[in-house]
Amino acid sequence: MSQNPSAAAGQVSADGQFRWDGQQWVPIPPGTRVPTPWTRPMQLASAALFAVEAVYSVVTTLLFVNRATMLRAIQAQGTQIPSGTSLDTVLNIAIGTTIAVVVFFAILELVAAAGSYLGWRWMFWAALILFGLGGLGTFTNIGSLFKPDTSPIPLPAVLVS
């Protein structure tokens, strides 16, 4: 490569294998990633989205998942209660499991929000998985759109999520 005194220090060569240090082209070590102008805004947007999702899911669950709404959803689904089990037991287990799952994913989303905000490199893969699981939630919500009685969450809240 030719020496280019007009190149700014830190500039990367056209082939992406060298960086100008102000005096010479220095090889870039393999596996080095150079952030683009979009990197930081996307990290901040991911952090904000994860934080909003975590708060929204917990608040929605605490507001709408209760004994009456869960009973209505179980009856609308036509769920058979196993013999020897009371309806109260099934409702308590369903409510407890729902809240536990929502809190678990909210904690994961808050960790992902912190990791995205702090720019942890490995968070890209964790965020990809969490966003993928969120995308799968779209398909599970489609059933609730056609049969809103089968969900303890009201239809407008399901649409927002």
Order of alpha helices (4+ residues) and beta strands (2+ residues): beta-beta-alpha-alpha-alpha-alpha-alpha
